């Protein structure tokens, strides 16, 4: 599973923000790793230097093999909290998505031959 991390300049306060958030998201979504091709993590500060309650946002988009992307966005006062909340919500949505897939007997789309 490939992970892509994006942020705006106001969020990158410390060097290890990207590594810390990526590690937390990978840990939360580890059970789905074989079923996902890519995760995109976007973090931003919506108010910039003005500060405010729940002004940090984290959007995570998961791309299941053979399926449409599934995305969630969560807000919190700290970037790490927003990422943790987004990973939790995404895990719930993936559980539903893969659960429905197995109940209905849908096979994953076969890889296309070139």
Jmol script that loads the backbone (N, CA, C; Angstrom):
load data "model"
ATOM      1  N   UNK A   1       0.857  -1.177   0.000  1.00  0.00           N
ATOM      2  CA  UNK A   1       0.000   0.000   0.000  1.00  0.00           C
ATOM      3  C   UNK A   1       0.898   1.233   0.000  1.00  0.00           C
ATOM      4  N   UNK A   2       0.649   2.103  -0.931  1.00  0.00           N
ATOM      5  CA  UNK A   2       1.399   3.347  -1.046  1.00  0.00           C
ATOM      6  C   UNK A   2       0.697   4.420  -0.209  1.00  0.00           C
ATOM      7  N   UNK A   3       1.477   5.229   0.497  1.00  0.00           N
ATOM      8  CA  UNK A   3       0.912   6.323   1.295  1.00  0.00           C
ATOM      9  C   UNK A   3       1.501   7.634   0.796  1.00  0.00           C
ATOM     10  N   UNK A   4       0.615   8.587   0.508  1.00  0.00           N
ATOM     11  CA  UNK A   4       1.032   9.917   0.066  1.00  0.00           C
ATOM     12  C   UNK A   4       0.558  10.920   1.109  1.00  0.00           C
ATOM     13  N   UNK A   5       1.468  11.768   1.577  1.00  0.00           N
ATOM     14  CA  UNK A   5       1.156  12.751   2.610  1.00  0.00           C
ATOM     15  C   UNK A   5       1.281  14.150   2.033  1.00  0.00           C
ATOM     16  N   UNK A   6       0.267  14.981   2.238  1.00  0.00           N
ATOM     17  CA  UNK A   6       0.266  16.367   1.778  1.00  0.00           C
ATOM     18  C   UNK A   6      -0.146  17.278   2.928  1.00  0.00           C
ATOM     19  N   UNK A   7       0.464  18.464   2.986  1.00  0.00           N
ATOM     20  CA  UNK A   7       0.066  19.422   4.022  1.00  0.00           C
ATOM     21  C   UNK A   7       0.321  20.834   3.528  1.00  0.00           C
ATOM     22  N   UNK A   8      -0.323  21.778   4.207  1.00  0.00           N
ATOM     23  CA  UNK A   8      -0.009  23.171   3.903  1.00  0.00           C
ATOM     24  C   UNK A   8       1.146  23.614   4.799  1.00  0.00           C
ATOM     25  N   UNK A   9       1.701  24.758   4.512  1.00  0.00           N
ATOM     26  CA  UNK A   9       2.902  25.206   5.228  1.00  0.00           C
ATOM     27  C   UNK A   9       2.649  25.516   6.694  1.00  0.00           C
ATOM     28  N   UNK A  10       1.440  25.872   7.065  1.00  0.00           N
ATOM     29  CA  UNK A  10       1.167  26.241   8.454  1.00  0.00           C
ATOM     30  C   UNK A  10       1.085  25.034   9.380  1.00  0.00           C
ATOM     31  N   UNK A  11       0.921  23.840   8.836  1.00  0.00           N
ATOM     32  CA  UNK A  11       0.802  22.638   9.665  1.00  0.00           C
ATOM     33  C   UNK A  11       2.162  22.059  10.011  1.00  0.00           C
ATOM     34  N   UNK A  12       3.133  22.261   9.180  1.00  0.00           N
ATOM     35  CA  UNK A  12       4.431  21.625   9.359  1.00  0.00           C
ATOM     36  C   UNK A  12       5.268  22.342  10.413  1.00  0.00           C
ATOM     37  N   UNK A  13       4.841  22.276  11.664  1.00  0.00           N
ATOM     38  CA  UNK A  13       5.554  22.934  12.753  1.00  0.00           C
ATOM     39  C   UNK A  13       6.788  22.183  13.195  1.00  0.00           C
ATOM     40  N   UNK A  14       6.766  20.861  13.124  1.00  0.00           N
ATOM     41  CA  UNK A  14       7.920  20.062  13.508  1.00  0.00           C
ATOM     42  C   UNK A  14       8.298  19.145  12.364  1.00  0.00           C
ATOM     43  N   UNK A  15       9.509  18.635  12.419  1.00  0.00           N
ATOM     44  CA  UNK A  15      10.021  17.791  11.342  1.00  0.00           C
ATOM     45  C   UNK A  15       9.242  16.496  11.176  1.00  0.00           C
ATOM     46  N   UNK A  16       8.853  15.908  12.268  1.00  0.00           N
ATOM     47  CA  UNK A  16       8.298  14.556  12.190  1.00  0.00           C
ATOM     48  C   UNK A  16       6.773  14.495  12.129  1.00  0.00           C
ATOM     49  N   UNK A  17       6.118  15.566  11.782  1.00  0.00           N
ATOM     50  CA  UNK A  17       4.657  15.552  11.698  1.00  0.00           C
ATOM     51  C   UNK A  17       4.196  14.523  10.677  1.00  0.00           C
ATOM     52  N   UNK A  18       4.796  14.520   9.502  1.00  0.00           N
ATOM     53  CA  UNK A  18       4.394  13.591   8.446  1.00  0.00           C
ATOM     54  C   UNK A  18       4.615  12.143   8.876  1.00  0.00           C
ATOM     55  N   UNK A  19       5.787  11.843   9.441  1.00  0.00           N
ATOM     56  CA  UNK A  19       6.075  10.469   9.861  1.00  0.00           C
ATOM     57  C   UNK A  19       5.144  10.015  10.976  1.00  0.00           C
ATOM     58  N   UNK A  20       4.884  10.916  11.916  1.00  0.00           N
ATOM     59  CA  UNK A  20       4.039  10.583  13.063  1.00  0.00           C
ATOM     60  C   UNK A  20       2.609  10.285  12.616  1.00  0.00           C
ATOM     61  N   UNK A  21       2.069  11.138  11.748  1.00  0.00           N
ATOM     62  CA  UNK A  21       0.696  10.940  11.289  1.00  0.00           C
ATOM     63  C   UNK A  21       0.600   9.715  10.398  1.00  0.00           C
ATOM     64  N   UNK A  22       1.560   9.547   9.494  1.00  0.00           N
ATOM     65  CA  UNK A  22       1.545   8.384   8.614  1.00  0.00           C
ATOM     66  C   UNK A  22       1.621   7.082   9.413  1.00  0.00           C
ATOM     67  N   UNK A  23       2.463   7.039  10.430  1.00  0.00           N
ATOM     68  CA  UNK A  23       2.584   5.838  11.258  1.00  0.00           C
ATOM     69  C   UNK A  23       1.278   5.542  11.993  1.00  0.00           C
ATOM     70  N   UNK A  24       0.637   6.574  12.525  1.00  0.00           N
ATOM     71  CA  UNK A  24      -0.625   6.375  13.248  1.00  0.00           C
ATOM     72  C   UNK A  24      -1.719   5.867  12.314  1.00  0.00           C
ATOM     73  N   UNK A  25      -1.795   6.427  11.106  1.00  0.00           N
ATOM     74  CA  UNK A  25      -2.819   6.005  10.139  1.00  0.00           C
ATOM     75  C   UNK A  25      -2.542   4.585   9.665  1.00  0.00           C
ATOM     76  N   UNK A  26      -1.274   4.265   9.379  1.00  0.00           N
ATOM     77  CA  UNK A  26      -0.924   2.896   8.962  1.00  0.00           C
ATOM     78  C   UNK A  26      -1.295   1.874  10.041  1.00  0.00           C
ATOM     79  N   UNK A  27      -1.028   2.215  11.288  1.00  0.00           N
ATOM     80  CA  UNK A  27      -1.350   1.306  12.386  1.00  0.00           C
ATOM     81  C   UNK A  27      -2.852   1.064  12.466  1.00  0.00           C
ATOM     82  N   UNK A  28      -3.633   2.111  12.362  1.00  0.00           N
ATOM     83  CA  UNK A  28      -5.095   1.989  12.462  1.00  0.00           C
ATOM     84  C   UNK A  28      -5.683   1.203  11.296  1.00  0.00           C
ATOM     85  N   UNK A  29      -5.096   1.341  10.100  1.00  0.00           N
ATOM     86  CA  UNK A  29      -5.653   0.708   8.904  1.00  0.00           C
ATOM     87  C   UNK A  29      -4.860  -0.524   8.461  1.00  0.00           C
ATOM     88  N   UNK A  30      -3.999  -1.050   9.315  1.00  0.00           N
ATOM     89  CA  UNK A  30      -3.128  -2.177   8.951  1.00  0.00           C
ATOM     90  C   UNK A  30      -3.911  -3.403   8.483  1.00  0.00           C
ATOM     91  N   UNK A  31      -5.060  -3.669   9.060  1.00  0.00           N
ATOM     92  CA  UNK A  31      -5.819  -4.870   8.690  1.00  0.00           C
ATOM     93  C   UNK A  31      -6.377  -4.801   7.269  1.00  0.00           C
ATOM     94  N   UNK A  32      -6.407  -3.616   6.674  1.00  0.00           N
ATOM     95  CA  UNK A  32      -6.919  -3.448   5.310  1.00  0.00           C
ATOM     96  C   UNK A  32      -5.794  -3.315   4.284  1.00  0.00           C
ATOM     97  N   UNK A  33      -4.549  -3.400   4.724  1.00  0.00           N
ATOM     98  CA  UNK A  33      -3.406  -3.089   3.865  1.00  0.00           C
ATOM     99  C   UNK A  33      -3.390  -3.890   2.564  1.00  0.00           C
ATOM    100  N   UNK A  34      -3.725  -5.156   2.612  1.00  0.00           N
ATOM    101  CA  UNK A  34      -3.699  -5.992   1.408  1.00  0.00           C
ATOM    102  C   UNK A  34      -4.824  -5.657   0.437  1.00  0.00           C
ATOM    103  N   UNK A  35      -5.853  -4.996   0.915  1.00  0.00           N
ATOM    104  CA  UNK A  35      -7.003  -4.674   0.078  1.00  0.00           C
ATOM    105  C   UNK A  35      -6.967  -3.262  -0.492  1.00  0.00           C
ATOM    106  N   UNK A  36      -5.987  -2.472  -0.082  1.00  0.00           N
ATOM    107  CA  UNK A  36      -5.889  -1.080  -0.530  1.00  0.00           C
ATOM    108  C   UNK A  36      -4.659  -0.896  -1.415  1.00  0.00           C
ATOM    109  N   UNK A  37      -4.800  -0.071  -2.434  1.00  0.00           N
ATOM    110  CA  UNK A  37      -3.645   0.234  -3.278  1.00  0.00           C
ATOM    111  C   UNK A  37      -2.923   1.487  -2.803  1.00  0.00           C
ATOM    112  N   UNK A  38      -3.699   2.467  -2.299  1.00  0.00           N
ATOM    113  CA  UNK A  38      -3.081   3.725  -1.901  1.00  0.00           C
ATOM    114  C   UNK A  38      -3.918   4.450  -0.859  1.00  0.00           C
ATOM    115  N   UNK A  39      -3.224   5.197  -0.011  1.00  0.00           N
ATOM    116  CA  UNK A  39      -3.846   6.128   0.928  1.00  0.00           C
ATOM    117  C   UNK A  39      -3.290   7.512   0.640  1.00  0.00           C
ATOM    118  N   UNK A  40      -4.159   8.499   0.616  1.00  0.00           N
ATOM    119  CA  UNK A  40      -3.723   9.888   0.501  1.00  0.00           C
ATOM    120  C   UNK A  40      -4.162  10.615   1.763  1.00  0.00           C
ATOM    121  N   UNK A  41      -3.218  11.235   2.437  1.00  0.00           N
ATOM    122  CA  UNK A  41      -3.486  11.964   3.678  1.00  0.00           C
ATOM    123  C   UNK A  41      -3.216  13.438   3.417  1.00  0.00           C
ATOM    124  N   UNK A  42      -4.213  14.274   3.658  1.00  0.00           N
ATOM    125  CA  UNK A  42      -4.076  15.722   3.483  1.00  0.00           C
ATOM    126  C   UNK A  42      -4.379  16.387   4.823  1.00  0.00           C
ATOM    127  N   UNK A  43      -3.448  17.180   5.342  1.00  0.00           N
ATOM    128  CA  UNK A  43      -3.697  17.930   6.574  1.00  0.00           C
ATOM    129  C   UNK A  43      -3.550  19.418   6.277  1.00  0.00           C
ATOM    130  N   UNK A  44      -4.372  20.211   6.945  1.00  0.00           N
ATOM    131  CA  UNK A  44      -4.325  21.660   6.726  1.00  0.00           C
ATOM    132  C   UNK A  44      -4.837  22.389   7.973  1.00  0.00           C
ATOM    133  N   UNK A  45      -4.441  23.636   8.061  1.00  0.00           N
ATOM    134  CA  UNK A  45      -4.926  24.530   9.102  1.00  0.00           C
ATOM    135  C   UNK A  45      -5.870  25.502   8.409  1.00  0.00           C
ATOM    136  N   UNK A  46      -7.146  25.405   8.703  1.00  0.00           N
ATOM    137  CA  UNK A  46      -8.143  26.180   7.973  1.00  0.00           C
ATOM    138  C   UNK A  46      -8.140  27.664   8.315  1.00  0.00           C
ATOM    139  N   UNK A  47      -7.665  28.028   9.499  1.00  0.00           N
ATOM    140  CA  UNK A  47      -7.651  29.436   9.891  1.00  0.00           C
ATOM    141  C   UNK A  47      -6.276  30.076   9.805  1.00  0.00           C
ATOM    142  N   UNK A  48      -5.264  29.297   9.537  1.00  0.00           N
ATOM    143  CA  UNK A  48      -3.908  29.839   9.463  1.00  0.00           C
ATOM    144  C   UNK A  48      -3.465  30.420  10.790  1.00  0.00           C
ATOM    145  N   UNK A  49      -2.877  31.605  10.782  1.00  0.00           N
ATOM    146  CA  UNK A  49      -2.342  32.184  12.014  1.00  0.00           C
ATOM    147  C   UNK A  49      -3.408  32.708  12.978  1.00  0.00           C
ATOM    148  N   UNK A  50      -4.672  32.746  12.570  1.00  0.00           N
ATOM    149  CA  UNK A  50      -5.725  33.295  13.435  1.00  0.00           C
ATOM    150  C   UNK A  50      -6.076  32.369  14.587  1.00  0.00           C
ATOM    151  N   UNK A  51      -5.816  31.092  14.469  1.00  0.00           N
ATOM    152  CA  UNK A  51      -6.147  30.088  15.483  1.00  0.00           C
ATOM    153  C   UNK A  51      -7.657  30.009  15.698  1.00  0.00           C
ATOM    154  N   UNK A  52      -8.068  28.918  16.252  1.00  0.00           N
ATOM    155  CA  UNK A  52      -9.478  28.735  16.521  1.00  0.00           C
ATOM    156  C   UNK A  52      -9.742  27.300  16.947  1.00  0.00           C
ATOM    157  N   UNK A  53     -10.927  27.074  17.438  1.00  0.00           N
ATOM    158  CA  UNK A  53     -11.296  25.729  17.881  1.00  0.00           C
ATOM    159  C   UNK A  53     -11.532  24.842  16.669  1.00  0.00           C
ATOM    160  N   UNK A  54     -10.980  23.664  16.709  1.00  0.00           N
ATOM    161  CA  UNK A  54     -11.154  22.665  15.656  1.00  0.00           C
ATOM    162  C   UNK A  54     -10.836  23.215  14.270  1.00  0.00           C
ATOM    163  N   UNK A  55      -9.725  23.930  14.166  1.00  0.00           N
ATOM    164  CA  UNK A  55      -9.362  24.516  12.876  1.00  0.00           C
ATOM    165  C   UNK A  55      -8.375  23.665  12.082  1.00  0.00           C
ATOM    166  N   UNK A  56      -7.913  22.543  12.644  1.00  0.00           N
ATOM    167  CA  UNK A  56      -7.033  21.631  11.918  1.00  0.00           C
ATOM    168  C   UNK A  56      -7.901  20.554  11.271  1.00  0.00           C
ATOM    169  N   UNK A  57      -7.645  20.275  10.008  1.00  0.00           N
ATOM    170  CA  UNK A  57      -8.436  19.291   9.278  1.00  0.00           C
ATOM    171  C   UNK A  57      -7.530  18.209   8.716  1.00  0.00           C
ATOM    172  N   UNK A  58      -8.033  16.990   8.700  1.00  0.00           N
ATOM    173  CA  UNK A  58      -7.330  15.877   8.089  1.00  0.00           C
ATOM    174  C   UNK A  58      -8.306  15.151   7.174  1.00  0.00           C
ATOM    175  N   UNK A  59      -7.921  15.006   5.926  1.00  0.00           N
ATOM    176  CA  UNK A  59      -8.723  14.268   4.962  1.00  0.00           C
ATOM    177  C   UNK A  59      -7.906  13.057   4.541  1.00  0.00           C
ATOM    178  N   UNK A  60      -8.511  11.884   4.623  1.00  0.00           N
ATOM    179  CA  UNK A  60      -7.843  10.658   4.192  1.00  0.00           C
ATOM    180  C   UNK A  60      -8.703  10.013   3.119  1.00  0.00           C
ATOM    181  N   UNK A  61      -8.069   9.666   2.022  1.00  0.00           N
ATOM    182  CA  UNK A  61      -8.759   8.974   0.941  1.00  0.00           C
ATOM    183  C   UNK A  61      -8.095   7.619   0.744  1.00  0.00           C
ATOM    184  N   UNK A  62      -8.891   6.555   0.808  1.00  0.00           N
ATOM    185  CA  UNK A  62      -8.395   5.195   0.604  1.00  0.00           C
ATOM    186  C   UNK A  62      -8.872   4.714  -0.757  1.00  0.00           C
ATOM    187  N   UNK A  63      -8.008   3.992  -1.432  1.00  0.00           N
ATOM    188  CA  UNK A  63      -8.365   3.444  -2.732  1.00  0.00           C
ATOM    189  C   UNK A  63      -8.344   1.917  -2.662  1.00  0.00           C
ATOM    190  N   UNK A  64      -9.545   1.319  -2.515  1.00  0.00           N
ATOM    191  CA  UNK A  64      -9.620  -0.145  -2.491  1.00  0.00           C
ATOM    192  C   UNK A  64      -9.312  -0.720  -3.873  1.00  0.00           C
ATOM    193  N   UNK A  65      -8.721  -1.911  -3.890  1.00  0.00           N
ATOM    194  CA  UNK A  65      -8.461  -2.589  -5.169  1.00  0.00           C
ATOM    195  C   UNK A  65      -9.785  -2.845  -5.872  1.00  0.00           C
ATOM    196  N   UNK A  66      -9.903  -2.359  -7.091  1.00  0.00           N
ATOM    197  CA  UNK A  66     -11.089  -2.607  -7.880  1.00  0.00           C
ATOM    198  C   UNK A  66     -12.325  -1.845  -7.441  1.00  0.00           C
ATOM    199  N   UNK A  67     -12.173  -0.842  -6.594  1.00  0.00           N
ATOM    200  CA  UNK A  67     -13.331  -0.094  -6.114  1.00  0.00           C
ATOM    201  C   UNK A  67     -13.119   1.403  -6.226  1.00  0.00           C
ATOM    202  N   UNK A  68     -14.154   2.125  -5.899  1.00  0.00           N
ATOM    203  CA  UNK A  68     -14.079   3.589  -5.904  1.00  0.00           C
ATOM    204  C   UNK A  68     -13.383   4.087  -4.648  1.00  0.00           C
ATOM    205  N   UNK A  69     -12.752   5.260  -4.730  1.00  0.00           N
ATOM    206  CA  UNK A  69     -12.098   5.832  -3.544  1.00  0.00           C
ATOM    207  C   UNK A  69     -13.118   6.128  -2.441  1.00  0.00           C
ATOM    208  N   UNK A  70     -12.665   5.966  -1.202  1.00  0.00           N
ATOM    209  CA  UNK A  70     -13.487   6.257  -0.030  1.00  0.00           C
ATOM    210  C   UNK A  70     -12.747   7.325   0.765  1.00  0.00           C
ATOM    211  N   UNK A  71     -13.389   8.451   1.013  1.00  0.00           N
ATOM    212  CA  UNK A  71     -12.726   9.545   1.704  1.00  0.00           C
ATOM    213  C   UNK A  71     -13.483  10.009   2.937  1.00  0.00           C
ATOM    214  N   UNK A  72     -12.729  10.501   3.903  1.00  0.00           N
ATOM    215  CA  UNK A  72     -13.313  11.076   5.123  1.00  0.00           C
ATOM    216  C   UNK A  72     -12.534  12.337   5.489  1.00  0.00           C
ATOM    217  N   UNK A  73     -13.198  13.250   6.165  1.00  0.00           N
ATOM    218  CA  UNK A  73     -12.558  14.466   6.677  1.00  0.00           C
ATOM    219  C   UNK A  73     -12.988  14.660   8.121  1.00  0.00           C
ATOM    220  N   UNK A  74     -12.033  14.958   8.983  1.00  0.00           N
ATOM    221  CA  UNK A  74     -12.315  15.229  10.395  1.00  0.00           C
ATOM    222  C   UNK A  74     -11.576  16.489  10.819  1.00  0.00           C
ATOM    223  N   UNK A  75     -12.117  17.173  11.820  1.00  0.00           N
ATOM    224  CA  UNK A  75     -11.537  18.407  12.348  1.00  0.00           C
ATOM    225  C   UNK A  75     -11.228  18.237  13.837  1.00  0.00           C
ATOM    226  N   UNK A  76     -10.190  18.922  14.302  1.00  0.00           N
ATOM    227  CA  UNK A  76      -9.834  18.923  15.718  1.00  0.00           C
ATOM    228  C   UNK A  76      -8.943  20.142  15.978  1.00  0.00           C
ATOM    229  N   UNK A  77      -8.608  20.359  17.235  1.00  0.00           N
ATOM    230  CA  UNK A  77      -7.750  21.496  17.569  1.00  0.00           C
ATOM    231  C   UNK A  77      -6.273  21.192  17.313  1.00  0.00           C
ATOM    232  N   UNK A  78      -5.917  19.894  17.207  1.00  0.00           N
ATOM    233  CA  UNK A  78      -4.538  19.493  16.908  1.00  0.00           C
ATOM    234  C   UNK A  78      -4.552  18.595  15.679  1.00  0.00           C
ATOM    235  N   UNK A  79      -3.500  18.684  14.888  1.00  0.00           N
ATOM    236  CA  UNK A  79      -3.409  17.894  13.661  1.00  0.00           C
ATOM    237  C   UNK A  79      -3.424  16.402  13.973  1.00  0.00           C
ATOM    238  N   UNK A  80      -2.700  15.988  15.003  1.00  0.00           N
ATOM    239  CA  UNK A  80      -2.651  14.564  15.360  1.00  0.00           C
ATOM    240  C   UNK A  80      -4.032  14.038  15.746  1.00  0.00           C
ATOM    241  N   UNK A  81      -4.801  14.848  16.465  1.00  0.00           N
ATOM    242  CA  UNK A  81      -6.146  14.429  16.851  1.00  0.00           C
ATOM    243  C   UNK A  81      -7.057  14.316  15.635  1.00  0.00           C
ATOM    244  N   UNK A  82      -6.947  15.260  14.723  1.00  0.00           N
ATOM    245  CA  UNK A  82      -7.760  15.203  13.499  1.00  0.00           C
ATOM    246  C   UNK A  82      -7.411  13.968  12.685  1.00  0.00           C
ATOM    247  N   UNK A  83      -6.123  13.632  12.593  1.00  0.00           N
ATOM    248  CA  UNK A  83      -5.697  12.437  11.846  1.00  0.00           C
ATOM    249  C   UNK A  83      -6.197  11.166  12.520  1.00  0.00           C
ATOM    250  N   UNK A  84      -6.129  11.122  13.846  1.00  0.00           N
ATOM    251  CA  UNK A  84      -6.612   9.945  14.575  1.00  0.00           C
ATOM    252  C   UNK A  84      -8.107   9.750  14.367  1.00  0.00           C
ATOM    253  N   UNK A  85      -8.864  10.838  14.440  1.00  0.00           N
ATOM    254  CA  UNK A  85     -10.314  10.755  14.220  1.00  0.00           C
ATOM    255  C   UNK A  85     -10.638  10.331  12.794  1.00  0.00           C
ATOM    256  N   UNK A  86      -9.910  10.873  11.825  1.00  0.00           N
ATOM    257  CA  UNK A  86     -10.147  10.522  10.424  1.00  0.00           C
ATOM    258  C   UNK A  86      -9.818   9.053  10.168  1.00  0.00           C
ATOM    259  N   UNK A  87      -8.723   8.560  10.742  1.00  0.00           N
ATOM    260  CA  UNK A  87      -8.349   7.154  10.567  1.00  0.00           C
ATOM    261  C   UNK A  87      -9.396   6.235  11.179  1.00  0.00           C
ATOM    262  N   UNK A  88      -9.930   6.618  12.331  1.00  0.00           N
ATOM    263  CA  UNK A  88     -10.972   5.819  12.987  1.00  0.00           C
ATOM    264  C   UNK A  88     -12.235   5.768  12.126  1.00  0.00           C
ATOM    265  N   UNK A  89     -12.655   6.914  11.609  1.00  0.00           N
ATOM    266  CA  UNK A  89     -13.852   6.967  10.767  1.00  0.00           C
ATOM    267  C   UNK A  89     -13.643   6.174   9.478  1.00  0.00           C
ATOM    268  N   UNK A  90     -12.457   6.297   8.884  1.00  0.00           N
ATOM    269  CA  UNK A  90     -12.168   5.561   7.658  1.00  0.00           C
ATOM    270  C   UNK A  90     -12.158   4.060   7.914  1.00  0.00           C
ATOM    271  N   UNK A  91     -11.621   3.632   9.038  1.00  0.00           N
ATOM    272  CA  UNK A  91     -11.625   2.204   9.371  1.00  0.00           C
ATOM    273  C   UNK A  91     -13.059   1.673   9.451  1.00  0.00           C
ATOM    274  N   UNK A  92     -13.952   2.450  10.032  1.00  0.00           N
ATOM    275  CA  UNK A  92     -15.361   2.030  10.108  1.00  0.00           C
ATOM    276  C   UNK A  92     -15.973   1.928   8.716  1.00  0.00           C
ATOM    277  N   UNK A  93     -15.692   2.894   7.857  1.00  0.00           N
ATOM    278  CA  UNK A  93     -16.251   2.857   6.496  1.00  0.00           C
ATOM    279  C   UNK A  93     -15.679   1.705   5.683  1.00  0.00           C
ATOM    280  N   UNK A  94     -14.386   1.433   5.832  1.00  0.00           N
ATOM    281  CA  UNK A  94     -13.783   0.310   5.115  1.00  0.00           C
ATOM    282  C   UNK A  94     -14.345  -1.015   5.611  1.00  0.00           C
ATOM    283  N   UNK A  95     -14.579  -1.108   6.911  1.00  0.00           N
ATOM    284  CA  UNK A  95     -15.182  -2.325   7.478  1.00  0.00           C
ATOM    285  C   UNK A  95     -16.548  -2.572   6.842  1.00  0.00           C
ATOM    286  N   UNK A  96     -17.356  -1.542   6.726  1.00  0.00           N
ATOM    287  CA  UNK A  96     -18.662  -1.677   6.075  1.00  0.00           C
ATOM    288  C   UNK A  96     -18.514  -2.035   4.605  1.00  0.00           C
ATOM    289  N   UNK A  97     -17.586  -1.351   3.920  1.00  0.00           N
ATOM    290  CA  UNK A  97     -17.383  -1.581   2.488  1.00  0.00           C
ATOM    291  C   UNK A  97     -16.957  -3.022   2.220  1.00  0.00           C
ATOM    292  N   UNK A  98     -15.949  -3.493   2.921  1.00  0.00           N
ATOM    293  CA  UNK A  98     -15.458  -4.849   2.688  1.00  0.00           C
ATOM    294  C   UNK A  98     -16.426  -5.897   3.237  1.00  0.00           C
ATOM    295  N   UNK A  99     -17.174  -5.546   4.282  1.00  0.00           N
ATOM    296  CA  UNK A  99     -18.178  -6.467   4.811  1.00  0.00           C
ATOM    297  C   UNK A  99     -19.301  -6.686   3.825  1.00  0.00           C
ATOM    298  N   UNK A 100     -19.773  -5.616   3.194  1.00  0.00           N
ATOM    299  CA  UNK A 100     -20.821  -5.743   2.188  1.00  0.00           C
ATOM    300  C   UNK A 100     -20.321  -6.539   0.992  1.00  0.00           C
ATOM    301  N   UNK A 101     -19.082  -6.314   0.621  1.00  0.00           N
ATOM    302  CA  UNK A 101     -18.500  -7.018  -0.515  1.00  0.00           C
ATOM    303  C   UNK A 101     -18.499  -8.523  -0.273  1.00  0.00           C
ATOM    304  N   UNK A 102     -18.122  -8.937   0.930  1.00  0.00           N
ATOM    305  CA  UNK A 102     -18.070 -10.370   1.214  1.00  0.00           C
ATOM    306  C   UNK A 102     -19.469 -10.962   1.371  1.00  0.00           C
ATOM    307  N   UNK A 103     -20.414 -10.206   1.892  1.00  0.00           N
ATOM    308  CA  UNK A 103     -21.785 -10.720   2.050  1.00  0.00           C
ATOM    309  C   UNK A 103     -22.469 -10.928   0.717  1.00  0.00           C
ATOM    310  N   UNK A 104     -22.155 -10.072  -0.249  1.00  0.00           N
ATOM    311  CA  UNK A 104     -22.822 -10.155  -1.538  1.00  0.00           C
ATOM    312  C   UNK A 104     -22.053 -10.995  -2.553  1.00  0.00           C
ATOM    313  N   UNK A 105     -20.915 -11.515  -2.149  1.00  0.00           N
ATOM    314  CA  UNK A 105     -20.171 -12.419  -3.011  1.00  0.00           C
ATOM    315  C   UNK A 105     -19.538 -11.772  -4.225  1.00  0.00           C
ATOM    316  N   UNK A 106     -19.254 -10.491  -4.173  1.00  0.00           N
ATOM    317  CA  UNK A 106     -18.622  -9.827  -5.307  1.00  0.00           C
ATOM    318  C   UNK A 106     -17.140 -10.153  -5.321  1.00  0.00           C
ATOM    319  N   UNK A 107     -16.667 -10.554  -6.471  1.00  0.00           N
ATOM    320  CA  UNK A 107     -15.244 -10.769  -6.619  1.00  0.00           C
ATOM    321  C   UNK A 107     -14.597  -9.445  -6.961  1.00  0.00           C
ATOM    322  N   UNK A 108     -13.361  -9.296  -6.524  1.00  0.00           N
ATOM    323  CA  UNK A 108     -12.647  -8.083  -6.877  1.00  0.00           C
ATOM    324  C   UNK A 108     -12.398  -8.092  -8.373  1.00  0.00           C
ATOM    325  N   UNK A 109     -12.359  -6.918  -8.946  1.00  0.00           N
ATOM    326  CA  UNK A 109     -12.130  -6.808 -10.382  1.00  0.00           C
ATOM    327  C   UNK A 109     -10.768  -7.398 -10.702  1.00  0.00           C
ATOM    328  N   UNK A 110     -10.692  -8.310 -11.669  1.00  0.00           N
ATOM    329  CA  UNK A 110      -9.377  -8.894 -12.007  1.00  0.00           C
ATOM    330  C   UNK A 110      -8.470  -7.836 -12.601  1.00  0.00           C
ATOM    331  N   UNK A 111      -7.171  -8.027 -12.387  1.00  0.00           N
ATOM    332  CA  UNK A 111      -6.206  -7.098 -12.956  1.00  0.00           C
ATOM    333  C   UNK A 111      -6.300  -7.173 -14.479  1.00  0.00           C
ATOM    334  N   UNK A 112      -6.204  -6.034 -15.083  1.00  0.00           N
ATOM    335  CA  UNK A 112      -6.278  -5.971 -16.537  1.00  0.00           C
ATOM    336  C   UNK A 112      -4.957  -6.440 -17.149  1.00  0.00           C
ATOM    337  N   UNK A 113      -5.042  -7.238 -18.163  1.00  0.00           N
ATOM    338  CA  UNK A 113      -3.854  -7.679 -18.878  1.00  0.00           C
ATOM    339  C   UNK A 113      -3.554  -6.672 -19.979  1.00  0.00           C
ATOM    340  N   UNK A 114      -2.295  -6.363 -20.123  1.00  0.00           N
ATOM    341  CA  UNK A 114      -1.904  -5.414 -21.172  1.00  0.00           C
ATOM    342  C   UNK A 114      -1.674  -6.111 -22.480  1.00  0.00           C
TER     343      UNK A 114
END
end "model"
wireframe off; spacefill off
backbone 0.3
color backbone group
